[in-house]
């Protein structure tokens, strides 16, 4: 996949955290990629919200993968009244555990102890259409004349990816 289609997304990241340190915003992974987060050291609390609750998390206009609601534990319900309908789920990930966050799932994290985590984002047939939509949305804003050609390319690439996955070949 040409990196320019990933819109600058980092697909492999290492996070170091101190107790109480938290991810600065609620989000789903950029370009609708799936995420695998492995906890190497320490304990980290994650909070996730299903994608069907997107209207309740107030996506930022022009940056729809980031929520305007920063604090899921004590949200400002006067400013974000629909968030009262959201059902965030929180849990702790321990060293040696890996968390899978499917594309479109809103999430944030807070370190309970000193932590080291590794995050790997991935793309496959199951999130390909969502990825294509994100690429299209980004290109239409920046380079609308290129968007249609890129969608054709990604459609063909998606068909090839799907065929490879059916026979058990990963690319």
Chimera marker file (.cmm) of the C-alpha trace (Angstrom):
<marker_set name="trace">
<marker id="1" x="0.000" y="0.000" z="0.000" r="1" g="1" b="0" radius="0.5"/>
<marker id="2" x="1.514" y="3.337" z="-0.973" r="1" g="1" b="0" radius="0.5"/>
<marker id="3" x="2.147" y="5.328" z="2.230" r="1" g="1" b="0" radius="0.5"/>
<marker id="4" x="0.393" y="8.390" z="0.819" r="1" g="1" b="0" radius="0.5"/>
<marker id="5" x="-2.922" y="6.500" z="1.007" r="1" g="1" b="0" radius="0.5"/>
<marker id="6" x="-2.385" y="5.974" z="4.728" r="1" g="1" b="0" radius="0.5"/>
<marker id="7" x="-2.606" y="9.730" z="5.231" r="1" g="1" b="0" radius="0.5"/>
<marker id="8" x="0.421" y="9.841" z="7.486" r="1" g="1" b="0" radius="0.5"/>
<marker id="9" x="-0.861" y="7.115" z="9.807" r="1" g="1" b="0" radius="0.5"/>
<marker id="10" x="1.777" y="5.411" z="11.903" r="1" g="1" b="0" radius="0.5"/>
<marker id="11" x="1.108" y="1.701" z="11.671" r="1" g="1" b="0" radius="0.5"/>
<marker id="12" x="3.583" y="0.714" z="14.390" r="1" g="1" b="0" radius="0.5"/>
<marker id="13" x="3.949" y="2.723" z="17.599" r="1" g="1" b="0" radius="0.5"/>
<marker id="14" x="5.532" y="2.304" z="21.016" r="1" g="1" b="0" radius="0.5"/>
<marker id="15" x="3.901" y="4.040" z="23.978" r="1" g="1" b="0" radius="0.5"/>
<marker id="16" x="5.617" y="4.803" z="27.288" r="1" g="1" b="0" radius="0.5"/>
<marker id="17" x="3.371" y="5.941" z="30.125" r="1" g="1" b="0" radius="0.5"/>
<marker id="18" x="3.571" y="7.020" z="33.723" r="1" g="1" b="0" radius="0.5"/>
<marker id="19" x="0.833" y="6.426" z="36.306" r="1" g="1" b="0" radius="0.5"/>
<marker id="20" x="-2.188" y="8.562" z="35.460" r="1" g="1" b="0" radius="0.5"/>
<marker id="21" x="-0.875" y="9.402" z="31.993" r="1" g="1" b="0" radius="0.5"/>
<marker id="22" x="-3.538" y="9.038" z="29.354" r="1" g="1" b="0" radius="0.5"/>
<marker id="23" x="-4.085" y="9.221" z="25.644" r="1" g="1" b="0" radius="0.5"/>
<marker id="24" x="-5.072" y="12.847" z="24.955" r="1" g="1" b="0" radius="0.5"/>
<marker id="25" x="-8.370" y="12.108" z="23.189" r="1" g="1" b="0" radius="0.5"/>
<marker id="26" x="-11.046" y="9.533" z="22.441" r="1" g="1" b="0" radius="0.5"/>
<marker id="27" x="-10.641" y="8.274" z="18.880" r="1" g="1" b="0" radius="0.5"/>
<marker id="28" x="-10.855" y="5.383" z="16.479" r="1" g="1" b="0" radius="0.5"/>
<marker id="29" x="-7.686" y="4.453" z="14.662" r="1" g="1" b="0" radius="0.5"/>
<marker id="30" x="-6.953" y="6.726" z="11.733" r="1" g="1" b="0" radius="0.5"/>
<marker id="31" x="-7.970" y="5.495" z="8.283" r="1" g="1" b="0" radius="0.5"/>
<marker id="32" x="-10.221" y="2.930" z="9.995" r="1" g="1" b="0" radius="0.5"/>
<marker id="33" x="-7.383" y="0.512" z="10.584" r="1" g="1" b="0" radius="0.5"/>
<marker id="34" x="-7.667" y="-2.394" z="13.044" r="1" g="1" b="0" radius="0.5"/>
<marker id="35" x="-5.355" y="-2.114" z="16.058" r="1" g="1" b="0" radius="0.5"/>
<marker id="36" x="-3.480" y="-4.723" z="18.050" r="1" g="1" b="0" radius="0.5"/>
<marker id="37" x="-2.100" y="-3.301" z="21.279" r="1" g="1" b="0" radius="0.5"/>
<marker id="38" x="0.296" y="-5.455" z="23.284" r="1" g="1" b="0" radius="0.5"/>
<marker id="39" x="1.037" y="-4.514" z="26.869" r="1" g="1" b="0" radius="0.5"/>
<marker id="40" x="4.728" y="-5.198" z="27.508" r="1" g="1" b="0" radius="0.5"/>
<marker id="41" x="5.076" y="-3.681" z="30.961" r="1" g="1" b="0" radius="0.5"/>
<marker id="42" x="2.638" y="-2.347" z="33.564" r="1" g="1" b="0" radius="0.5"/>
<marker id="43" x="-1.129" y="-2.043" z="33.608" r="1" g="1" b="0" radius="0.5"/>
<marker id="44" x="-3.195" y="0.115" z="31.306" r="1" g="1" b="0" radius="0.5"/>
<marker id="45" x="-6.923" y="0.811" z="31.508" r="1" g="1" b="0" radius="0.5"/>
<marker id="46" x="-8.712" y="1.007" z="28.165" r="1" g="1" b="0" radius="0.5"/>
<marker id="47" x="-12.165" y="2.397" z="27.528" r="1" g="1" b="0" radius="0.5"/>
<marker id="48" x="-13.929" y="1.402" z="24.304" r="1" g="1" b="0" radius="0.5"/>
<marker id="49" x="-17.202" y="2.516" z="22.710" r="1" g="1" b="0" radius="0.5"/>
<marker id="50" x="-18.814" y="0.587" z="19.814" r="1" g="1" b="0" radius="0.5"/>
<marker id="51" x="-18.973" y="2.240" z="16.374" r="1" g="1" b="0" radius="0.5"/>
<marker id="52" x="-22.790" y="2.216" z="16.347" r="1" g="1" b="0" radius="0.5"/>
<marker id="53" x="-22.599" y="4.829" z="19.121" r="1" g="1" b="0" radius="0.5"/>
<marker id="54" x="-20.639" y="7.308" z="16.977" r="1" g="1" b="0" radius="0.5"/>
<marker id="55" x="-23.388" y="9.976" z="17.140" r="1" g="1" b="0" radius="0.5"/>
<marker id="56" x="-23.012" y="10.027" z="20.947" r="1" g="1" b="0" radius="0.5"/>
<marker id="57" x="-19.265" y="10.745" z="20.963" r="1" g="1" b="0" radius="0.5"/>
<marker id="58" x="-19.422" y="13.959" z="18.901" r="1" g="1" b="0" radius="0.5"/>
<marker id="59" x="-16.839" y="13.407" z="16.141" r="1" g="1" b="0" radius="0.5"/>
<marker id="60" x="-14.887" y="16.579" z="15.390" r="1" g="1" b="0" radius="0.5"/>
<marker id="61" x="-16.040" y="18.308" z="12.208" r="1" g="1" b="0" radius="0.5"/>
<marker id="62" x="-13.293" y="17.854" z="9.624" r="1" g="1" b="0" radius="0.5"/>
<marker id="63" x="-11.533" y="15.261" z="11.796" r="1" g="1" b="0" radius="0.5"/>
<marker id="64" x="-14.205" y="12.602" z="12.186" r="1" g="1" b="0" radius="0.5"/>
<marker id="65" x="-11.959" y="9.991" z="13.830" r="1" g="1" b="0" radius="0.5"/>
<marker id="66" x="-11.469" y="12.181" z="16.946" r="1" g="1" b="0" radius="0.5"/>
<marker id="67" x="-14.188" y="12.810" z="19.551" r="1" g="1" b="0" radius="0.5"/>
<marker id="68" x="-14.927" y="16.189" z="21.067" r="1" g="1" b="0" radius="0.5"/>
<marker id="69" x="-15.588" y="14.366" z="24.362" r="1" g="1" b="0" radius="0.5"/>
<marker id="70" x="-12.211" y="14.181" z="26.109" r="1" g="1" b="0" radius="0.5"/>
<marker id="71" x="-13.189" y="12.705" z="29.458" r="1" g="1" b="0" radius="0.5"/>
<marker id="72" x="-15.310" y="9.532" z="29.205" r="1" g="1" b="0" radius="0.5"/>
<marker id="73" x="-15.271" y="9.083" z="33.016" r="1" g="1" b="0" radius="0.5"/>
<marker id="74" x="-16.733" y="12.537" z="33.752" r="1" g="1" b="0" radius="0.5"/>
<marker id="75" x="-18.109" y="13.930" z="30.481" r="1" g="1" b="0" radius="0.5"/>
<marker id="76" x="-19.581" y="17.423" z="30.275" r="1" g="1" b="0" radius="0.5"/>
<marker id="77" x="-23.197" y="16.384" z="29.647" r="1" g="1" b="0" radius="0.5"/>
<marker id="78" x="-24.317" y="20.016" z="29.353" r="1" g="1" b="0" radius="0.5"/>
<marker id="79" x="-22.004" y="20.395" z="26.357" r="1" g="1" b="0" radius="0.5"/>
<marker id="80" x="-22.385" y="16.778" z="25.101" r="1" g="1" b="0" radius="0.5"/>
<marker id="81" x="-25.880" y="15.590" z="26.176" r="1" g="1" b="0" radius="0.5"/>
<marker id="82" x="-26.002" y="12.651" z="23.742" r="1" g="1" b="0" radius="0.5"/>
<marker id="83" x="-22.973" y="11.113" z="25.447" r="1" g="1" b="0" radius="0.5"/>
<marker id="84" x="-25.347" y="10.034" z="28.240" r="1" g="1" b="0" radius="0.5"/>
<marker id="85" x="-26.631" y="7.398" z="25.755" r="1" g="1" b="0" radius="0.5"/>
<marker id="86" x="-23.125" y="5.974" z="25.163" r="1" g="1" b="0" radius="0.5"/>
<marker id="87" x="-22.101" y="2.763" z="26.905" r="1" g="1" b="0" radius="0.5"/>
<marker id="88" x="-18.325" y="2.948" z="27.375" r="1" g="1" b="0" radius="0.5"/>
<marker id="89" x="-16.697" y="-0.262" z="28.619" r="1" g="1" b="0" radius="0.5"/>
<marker id="90" x="-13.487" y="-0.061" z="30.661" r="1" g="1" b="0" radius="0.5"/>
<marker id="91" x="-11.039" y="-2.857" z="31.465" r="1" g="1" b="0" radius="0.5"/>
<marker id="92" x="-7.388" y="-3.340" z="32.377" r="1" g="1" b="0" radius="0.5"/>
<marker id="93" x="-4.801" y="-4.870" z="30.041" r="1" g="1" b="0" radius="0.5"/>
<marker id="94" x="-1.930" y="-6.611" z="31.831" r="1" g="1" b="0" radius="0.5"/>
<marker id="95" x="1.654" y="-7.345" z="30.706" r="1" g="1" b="0" radius="0.5"/>
<marker id="96" x="1.737" y="-10.058" z="28.049" r="1" g="1" b="0" radius="0.5"/>
<marker id="97" x="-1.855" y="-9.434" z="26.929" r="1" g="1" b="0" radius="0.5"/>
<marker id="98" x="-2.841" y="-8.166" z="23.491" r="1" g="1" b="0" radius="0.5"/>
<marker id="99" x="-5.991" y="-6.167" z="22.865" r="1" g="1" b="0" radius="0.5"/>
<marker id="100" x="-7.646" y="-6.172" z="19.434" r="1" g="1" b="0" radius="0.5"/>
<marker id="101" x="-9.602" y="-3.017" z="18.613" r="1" g="1" b="0" radius="0.5"/>
<marker id="102" x="-11.591" y="-3.400" z="15.381" r="1" g="1" b="0" radius="0.5"/>
<marker id="103" x="-11.847" y="-0.527" z="12.937" r="1" g="1" b="0" radius="0.5"/>
<marker id="104" x="-14.302" y="2.143" z="13.979" r="1" g="1" b="0" radius="0.5"/>
<marker id="105" x="-14.289" y="1.330" z="17.709" r="1" g="1" b="0" radius="0.5"/>
<marker id="106" x="-13.777" y="4.483" z="19.763" r="1" g="1" b="0" radius="0.5"/>
<marker id="107" x="-11.173" y="4.129" z="22.495" r="1" g="1" b="0" radius="0.5"/>
<marker id="108" x="-8.784" y="5.811" z="24.867" r="1" g="1" b="0" radius="0.5"/>
<marker id="109" x="-6.304" y="4.562" z="27.458" r="1" g="1" b="0" radius="0.5"/>
<marker id="110" x="-4.856" y="5.529" z="30.827" r="1" g="1" b="0" radius="0.5"/>
<marker id="111" x="-1.728" y="4.128" z="32.462" r="1" g="1" b="0" radius="0.5"/>
<marker id="112" x="-2.344" y="2.767" z="35.951" r="1" g="1" b="0" radius="0.5"/>
<marker id="113" x="1.366" y="2.084" z="36.542" r="1" g="1" b="0" radius="0.5"/>
<marker id="114" x="4.501" y="2.823" z="34.516" r="1" g="1" b="0" radius="0.5"/>
<marker id="115" x="3.726" y="1.209" z="31.140" r="1" g="1" b="0" radius="0.5"/>
<marker id="116" x="5.221" y="0.186" z="27.830" r="1" g="1" b="0" radius="0.5"/>
<marker id="117" x="2.847" y="-0.792" z="25.015" r="1" g="1" b="0" radius="0.5"/>
<marker id="118" x="3.272" y="-1.583" z="21.338" r="1" g="1" b="0" radius="0.5"/>
<marker id="119" x="0.470" y="-0.836" z="18.868" r="1" g="1" b="0" radius="0.5"/>
<marker id="120" x="0.247" y="-2.294" z="15.380" r="1" g="1" b="0" radius="0.5"/>
<marker id="121" x="-2.435" y="-1.104" z="12.965" r="1" g="1" b="0" radius="0.5"/>
<marker id="122" x="-3.488" y="-3.380" z="10.131" r="1" g="1" b="0" radius="0.5"/>
<marker id="123" x="-5.578" y="-3.457" z="7.013" r="1" g="1" b="0" radius="0.5"/>
<marker id="124" x="-7.275" y="-6.492" z="5.468" r="1" g="1" b="0" radius="0.5"/>
<marker id="125" x="-10.447" y="-7.451" z="3.618" r="1" g="1" b="0" radius="0.5"/>
<marker id="126" x="-12.611" y="-6.939" z="6.714" r="1" g="1" b="0" radius="0.5"/>
<marker id="127" x="-11.852" y="-3.204" z="6.992" r="1" g="1" b="0" radius="0.5"/>
<marker id="128" x="-10.999" y="-2.474" z="3.358" r="1" g="1" b="0" radius="0.5"/>
<marker id="129" x="-14.279" y="-0.688" z="2.486" r="1" g="1" b="0" radius="0.5"/>
<marker id="130" x="-14.036" y="1.507" z="5.581" r="1" g="1" b="0" radius="0.5"/>
<marker id="131" x="-10.426" y="2.307" z="4.671" r="1" g="1" b="0" radius="0.5"/>
<marker id="132" x="-11.476" y="3.200" z="1.095" r="1" g="1" b="0" radius="0.5"/>
<marker id="133" x="-14.130" y="5.568" z="2.480" r="1" g="1" b="0" radius="0.5"/>
<marker id="134" x="-11.580" y="7.301" z="4.716" r="1" g="1" b="0" radius="0.5"/>
<marker id="135" x="-9.094" y="7.677" z="1.834" r="1" g="1" b="0" radius="0.5"/>
<marker id="136" x="-11.860" y="9.067" z="-0.367" r="1" g="1" b="0" radius="0.5"/>
<marker id="137" x="-12.983" y="11.544" z="2.291" r="1" g="1" b="0" radius="0.5"/>
<marker id="138" x="-9.401" y="12.771" z="2.824" r="1" g="1" b="0" radius="0.5"/>
<marker id="139" x="-8.626" y="13.048" z="-0.890" r="1" g="1" b="0" radius="0.5"/>
<marker id="140" x="-11.853" y="14.856" z="-1.732" r="1" g="1" b="0" radius="0.5"/>
<marker id="141" x="-10.842" y="17.531" z="0.788" r="1" g="1" b="0" radius="0.5"/>
<marker id="142" x="-7.246" y="17.889" z="-0.467" r="1" g="1" b="0" radius="0.5"/>
<marker id="143" x="-7.129" y="16.649" z="-4.085" r="1" g="1" b="0" radius="0.5"/>
<marker id="144" x="-10.648" y="16.086" z="-5.414" r="1" g="1" b="0" radius="0.5"/>
<marker id="145" x="-9.451" y="15.524" z="-9.004" r="1" g="1" b="0" radius="0.5"/>
<marker id="146" x="-7.410" y="12.518" z="-7.846" r="1" g="1" b="0" radius="0.5"/>
<marker id="147" x="-10.096" y="10.897" z="-5.646" r="1" g="1" b="0" radius="0.5"/>
<marker id="148" x="-11.887" y="8.946" z="-8.399" r="1" g="1" b="0" radius="0.5"/>
<marker id="149" x="-8.685" y="7.427" z="-9.814" r="1" g="1" b="0" radius="0.5"/>
<marker id="150" x="-7.528" y="6.393" z="-6.341" r="1" g="1" b="0" radius="0.5"/>
<marker id="151" x="-10.900" y="4.781" z="-5.619" r="1" g="1" b="0" radius="0.5"/>
<marker id="152" x="-10.575" y="2.722" z="-8.811" r="1" g="1" b="0" radius="0.5"/>
<marker id="153" x="-7.062" y="1.650" z="-7.828" r="1" g="1" b="0" radius="0.5"/>
<marker id="154" x="-8.144" y="0.744" z="-4.283" r="1" g="1" b="0" radius="0.5"/>
<marker id="155" x="-11.161" y="-1.167" z="-5.559" r="1" g="1" b="0" radius="0.5"/>
<marker id="156" x="-8.937" y="-3.334" z="-7.763" r="1" g="1" b="0" radius="0.5"/>
<marker id="157" x="-6.365" y="-3.752" z="-4.968" r="1" g="1" b="0" radius="0.5"/>
<marker id="158" x="-9.168" y="-4.772" z="-2.600" r="1" g="1" b="0" radius="0.5"/>
<marker id="159" x="-10.324" y="-7.480" z="-4.989" r="1" g="1" b="0" radius="0.5"/>
<marker id="160" x="-6.769" y="-8.826" z="-5.215" r="1" g="1" b="0" radius="0.5"/>
<marker id="161" x="-6.414" y="-8.716" z="-1.416" r="1" g="1" b="0" radius="0.5"/>
<marker id="162" x="-9.700" y="-10.570" z="-0.968" r="1" g="1" b="0" radius="0.5"/>
<marker id="163" x="-8.632" y="-13.267" z="-3.462" r="1" g="1" b="0" radius="0.5"/>
<marker id="164" x="-5.306" y="-13.726" z="-1.663" r="1" g="1" b="0" radius="0.5"/>
<marker id="165" x="-7.017" y="-13.998" z="1.719" r="1" g="1" b="0" radius="0.5"/>
<marker id="166" x="-9.448" y="-16.630" z="0.396" r="1" g="1" b="0" radius="0.5"/>
<marker id="167" x="-6.539" y="-18.922" z="-0.459" r="1" g="1" b="0" radius="0.5"/>
<marker id="168" x="-4.671" y="-18.160" z="2.761" r="1" g="1" b="0" radius="0.5"/>
<marker id="169" x="-1.982" y="-15.844" z="1.408" r="1" g="1" b="0" radius="0.5"/>
<marker id="170" x="-1.227" y="-12.696" z="3.398" r="1" g="1" b="0" radius="0.5"/>
<marker id="171" x="0.298" y="-9.705" z="1.711" r="1" g="1" b="0" radius="0.5"/>
<link id1="1" id2="2" r="1" g="1" b="0" radius="0.2"/>
<link id1="2" id2="3" r="1" g="1" b="0" radius="0.2"/>
<link id1="3" id2="4" r="1" g="1" b="0" radius="0.2"/>
<link id1="4" id2="5" r="1" g="1" b="0" radius="0.2"/>
<link id1="5" id2="6" r="1" g="1" b="0" radius="0.2"/>
<link id1="6" id2="7" r="1" g="1" b="0" radius="0.2"/>
<link id1="7" id2="8" r="1" g="1" b="0" radius="0.2"/>
<link id1="8" id2="9" r="1" g="1" b="0" radius="0.2"/>
<link id1="9" id2="10" r="1" g="1" b="0" radius="0.2"/>
<link id1="10" id2="11" r="1" g="1" b="0" radius="0.2"/>
<link id1="11" id2="12" r="1" g="1" b="0" radius="0.2"/>
<link id1="12" id2="13" r="1" g="1" b="0" radius="0.2"/>
<link id1="13" id2="14" r="1" g="1" b="0" radius="0.2"/>
<link id1="14" id2="15" r="1" g="1" b="0" radius="0.2"/>
<link id1="15" id2="16" r="1" g="1" b="0" radius="0.2"/>
<link id1="16" id2="17" r="1" g="1" b="0" radius="0.2"/>
<link id1="17" id2="18" r="1" g="1" b="0" radius="0.2"/>
<link id1="18" id2="19" r="1" g="1" b="0" radius="0.2"/>
<link id1="19" id2="20" r="1" g="1" b="0" radius="0.2"/>
<link id1="20" id2="21" r="1" g="1" b="0" radius="0.2"/>
<link id1="21" id2="22" r="1" g="1" b="0" radius="0.2"/>
<link id1="22" id2="23" r="1" g="1" b="0" radius="0.2"/>
<link id1="23" id2="24" r="1" g="1" b="0" radius="0.2"/>
<link id1="24" id2="25" r="1" g="1" b="0" radius="0.2"/>
<link id1="25" id2="26" r="1" g="1" b="0" radius="0.2"/>
<link id1="26" id2="27" r="1" g="1" b="0" radius="0.2"/>
<link id1="27" id2="28" r="1" g="1" b="0" radius="0.2"/>
<link id1="28" id2="29" r="1" g="1" b="0" radius="0.2"/>
<link id1="29" id2="30" r="1" g="1" b="0" radius="0.2"/>
<link id1="30" id2="31" r="1" g="1" b="0" radius="0.2"/>
<link id1="31" id2="32" r="1" g="1" b="0" radius="0.2"/>
<link id1="32" id2="33" r="1" g="1" b="0" radius="0.2"/>
<link id1="33" id2="34" r="1" g="1" b="0" radius="0.2"/>
<link id1="34" id2="35" r="1" g="1" b="0" radius="0.2"/>
<link id1="35" id2="36" r="1" g="1" b="0" radius="0.2"/>
<link id1="36" id2="37" r="1" g="1" b="0" radius="0.2"/>
<link id1="37" id2="38" r="1" g="1" b="0" radius="0.2"/>
<link id1="38" id2="39" r="1" g="1" b="0" radius="0.2"/>
<link id1="39" id2="40" r="1" g="1" b="0" radius="0.2"/>
<link id1="40" id2="41" r="1" g="1" b="0" radius="0.2"/>
<link id1="41" id2="42" r="1" g="1" b="0" radius="0.2"/>
<link id1="42" id2="43" r="1" g="1" b="0" radius="0.2"/>
<link id1="43" id2="44" r="1" g="1" b="0" radius="0.2"/>
<link id1="44" id2="45" r="1" g="1" b="0" radius="0.2"/>
<link id1="45" id2="46" r="1" g="1" b="0" radius="0.2"/>
<link id1="46" id2="47" r="1" g="1" b="0" radius="0.2"/>
<link id1="47" id2="48" r="1" g="1" b="0" radius="0.2"/>
<link id1="48" id2="49" r="1" g="1" b="0" radius="0.2"/>
<link id1="49" id2="50" r="1" g="1" b="0" radius="0.2"/>
<link id1="50" id2="51" r="1" g="1" b="0" radius="0.2"/>
<link id1="51" id2="52" r="1" g="1" b="0" radius="0.2"/>
<link id1="52" id2="53" r="1" g="1" b="0" radius="0.2"/>
<link id1="53" id2="54" r="1" g="1" b="0" radius="0.2"/>
<link id1="54" id2="55" r="1" g="1" b="0" radius="0.2"/>
<link id1="55" id2="56" r="1" g="1" b="0" radius="0.2"/>
<link id1="56" id2="57" r="1" g="1" b="0" radius="0.2"/>
<link id1="57" id2="58" r="1" g="1" b="0" radius="0.2"/>
<link id1="58" id2="59" r="1" g="1" b="0" radius="0.2"/>
<link id1="59" id2="60" r="1" g="1" b="0" radius="0.2"/>
<link id1="60" id2="61" r="1" g="1" b="0" radius="0.2"/>
<link id1="61" id2="62" r="1" g="1" b="0" radius="0.2"/>
<link id1="62" id2="63" r="1" g="1" b="0" radius="0.2"/>
<link id1="63" id2="64" r="1" g="1" b="0" radius="0.2"/>
<link id1="64" id2="65" r="1" g="1" b="0" radius="0.2"/>
<link id1="65" id2="66" r="1" g="1" b="0" radius="0.2"/>
<link id1="66" id2="67" r="1" g="1" b="0" radius="0.2"/>
<link id1="67" id2="68" r="1" g="1" b="0" radius="0.2"/>
<link id1="68" id2="69" r="1" g="1" b="0" radius="0.2"/>
<link id1="69" id2="70" r="1" g="1" b="0" radius="0.2"/>
<link id1="70" id2="71" r="1" g="1" b="0" radius="0.2"/>
<link id1="71" id2="72" r="1" g="1" b="0" radius="0.2"/>
<link id1="72" id2="73" r="1" g="1" b="0" radius="0.2"/>
<link id1="73" id2="74" r="1" g="1" b="0" radius="0.2"/>
<link id1="74" id2="75" r="1" g="1" b="0" radius="0.2"/>
<link id1="75" id2="76" r="1" g="1" b="0" radius="0.2"/>
<link id1="76" id2="77" r="1" g="1" b="0" radius="0.2"/>
<link id1="77" id2="78" r="1" g="1" b="0" radius="0.2"/>
<link id1="78" id2="79" r="1" g="1" b="0" radius="0.2"/>
<link id1="79" id2="80" r="1" g="1" b="0" radius="0.2"/>
<link id1="80" id2="81" r="1" g="1" b="0" radius="0.2"/>
<link id1="81" id2="82" r="1" g="1" b="0" radius="0.2"/>
<link id1="82" id2="83" r="1" g="1" b="0" radius="0.2"/>
<link id1="83" id2="84" r="1" g="1" b="0" radius="0.2"/>
<link id1="84" id2="85" r="1" g="1" b="0" radius="0.2"/>
<link id1="85" id2="86" r="1" g="1" b="0" radius="0.2"/>
<link id1="86" id2="87" r="1" g="1" b="0" radius="0.2"/>
<link id1="87" id2="88" r="1" g="1" b="0" radius="0.2"/>
<link id1="88" id2="89" r="1" g="1" b="0" radius="0.2"/>
<link id1="89" id2="90" r="1" g="1" b="0" radius="0.2"/>
<link id1="90" id2="91" r="1" g="1" b="0" radius="0.2"/>
<link id1="91" id2="92" r="1" g="1" b="0" radius="0.2"/>
<link id1="92" id2="93" r="1" g="1" b="0" radius="0.2"/>
<link id1="93" id2="94" r="1" g="1" b="0" radius="0.2"/>
<link id1="94" id2="95" r="1" g="1" b="0" radius="0.2"/>
<link id1="95" id2="96" r="1" g="1" b="0" radius="0.2"/>
<link id1="96" id2="97" r="1" g="1" b="0" radius="0.2"/>
<link id1="97" id2="98" r="1" g="1" b="0" radius="0.2"/>
<link id1="98" id2="99" r="1" g="1" b="0" radius="0.2"/>
<link id1="99" id2="100" r="1" g="1" b="0" radius="0.2"/>
<link id1="100" id2="101" r="1" g="1" b="0" radius="0.2"/>
<link id1="101" id2="102" r="1" g="1" b="0" radius="0.2"/>
<link id1="102" id2="103" r="1" g="1" b="0" radius="0.2"/>
<link id1="103" id2="104" r="1" g="1" b="0" radius="0.2"/>
<link id1="104" id2="105" r="1" g="1" b="0" radius="0.2"/>
<link id1="105" id2="106" r="1" g="1" b="0" radius="0.2"/>
<link id1="106" id2="107" r="1" g="1" b="0" radius="0.2"/>
<link id1="107" id2="108" r="1" g="1" b="0" radius="0.2"/>
<link id1="108" id2="109" r="1" g="1" b="0" radius="0.2"/>
<link id1="109" id2="110" r="1" g="1" b="0" radius="0.2"/>
<link id1="110" id2="111" r="1" g="1" b="0" radius="0.2"/>
<link id1="111" id2="112" r="1" g="1" b="0" radius="0.2"/>
<link id1="112" id2="113" r="1" g="1" b="0" radius="0.2"/>
<link id1="113" id2="114" r="1" g="1" b="0" radius="0.2"/>
<link id1="114" id2="115" r="1" g="1" b="0" radius="0.2"/>
<link id1="115" id2="116" r="1" g="1" b="0" radius="0.2"/>
<link id1="116" id2="117" r="1" g="1" b="0" radius="0.2"/>
<link id1="117" id2="118" r="1" g="1" b="0" radius="0.2"/>
<link id1="118" id2="119" r="1" g="1" b="0" radius="0.2"/>
<link id1="119" id2="120" r="1" g="1" b="0" radius="0.2"/>
<link id1="120" id2="121" r="1" g="1" b="0" radius="0.2"/>
<link id1="121" id2="122" r="1" g="1" b="0" radius="0.2"/>
<link id1="122" id2="123" r="1" g="1" b="0" radius="0.2"/>
<link id1="123" id2="124" r="1" g="1" b="0" radius="0.2"/>
<link id1="124" id2="125" r="1" g="1" b="0" radius="0.2"/>
<link id1="125" id2="126" r="1" g="1" b="0" radius="0.2"/>
<link id1="126" id2="127" r="1" g="1" b="0" radius="0.2"/>
<link id1="127" id2="128" r="1" g="1" b="0" radius="0.2"/>
<link id1="128" id2="129" r="1" g="1" b="0" radius="0.2"/>
<link id1="129" id2="130" r="1" g="1" b="0" radius="0.2"/>
<link id1="130" id2="131" r="1" g="1" b="0" radius="0.2"/>
<link id1="131" id2="132" r="1" g="1" b="0" radius="0.2"/>
<link id1="132" id2="133" r="1" g="1" b="0" radius="0.2"/>
<link id1="133" id2="134" r="1" g="1" b="0" radius="0.2"/>
<link id1="134" id2="135" r="1" g="1" b="0" radius="0.2"/>
<link id1="135" id2="136" r="1" g="1" b="0" radius="0.2"/>
<link id1="136" id2="137" r="1" g="1" b="0" radius="0.2"/>
<link id1="137" id2="138" r="1" g="1" b="0" radius="0.2"/>
<link id1="138" id2="139" r="1" g="1" b="0" radius="0.2"/>
<link id1="139" id2="140" r="1" g="1" b="0" radius="0.2"/>
<link id1="140" id2="141" r="1" g="1" b="0" radius="0.2"/>
<link id1="141" id2="142" r="1" g="1" b="0" radius="0.2"/>
<link id1="142" id2="143" r="1" g="1" b="0" radius="0.2"/>
<link id1="143" id2="144" r="1" g="1" b="0" radius="0.2"/>
<link id1="144" id2="145" r="1" g="1" b="0" radius="0.2"/>
<link id1="145" id2="146" r="1" g="1" b="0" radius="0.2"/>
<link id1="146" id2="147" r="1" g="1" b="0" radius="0.2"/>
<link id1="147" id2="148" r="1" g="1" b="0" radius="0.2"/>
<link id1="148" id2="149" r="1" g="1" b="0" radius="0.2"/>
<link id1="149" id2="150" r="1" g="1" b="0" radius="0.2"/>
<link id1="150" id2="151" r="1" g="1" b="0" radius="0.2"/>
<link id1="151" id2="152" r="1" g="1" b="0" radius="0.2"/>
<link id1="152" id2="153" r="1" g="1" b="0" radius="0.2"/>
<link id1="153" id2="154" r="1" g="1" b="0" radius="0.2"/>
<link id1="154" id2="155" r="1" g="1" b="0" radius="0.2"/>
<link id1="155" id2="156" r="1" g="1" b="0" radius="0.2"/>
<link id1="156" id2="157" r="1" g="1" b="0" radius="0.2"/>
<link id1="157" id2="158" r="1" g="1" b="0" radius="0.2"/>
<link id1="158" id2="159" r="1" g="1" b="0" radius="0.2"/>
<link id1="159" id2="160" r="1" g="1" b="0" radius="0.2"/>
<link id1="160" id2="161" r="1" g="1" b="0" radius="0.2"/>
<link id1="161" id2="162" r="1" g="1" b="0" radius="0.2"/>
<link id1="162" id2="163" r="1" g="1" b="0" radius="0.2"/>
<link id1="163" id2="164" r="1" g="1" b="0" radius="0.2"/>
<link id1="164" id2="165" r="1" g="1" b="0" radius="0.2"/>
<link id1="165" id2="166" r="1" g="1" b="0" radius="0.2"/>
<link id1="166" id2="167" r="1" g="1" b="0" radius="0.2"/>
<link id1="167" id2="168" r="1" g="1" b="0" radius="0.2"/>
<link id1="168" id2="169" r="1" g="1" b="0" radius="0.2"/>
<link id1="169" id2="170" r="1" g="1" b="0" radius="0.2"/>
<link id1="170" id2="171" r="1" g="1" b="0" radius="0.2"/>
</marker_set>
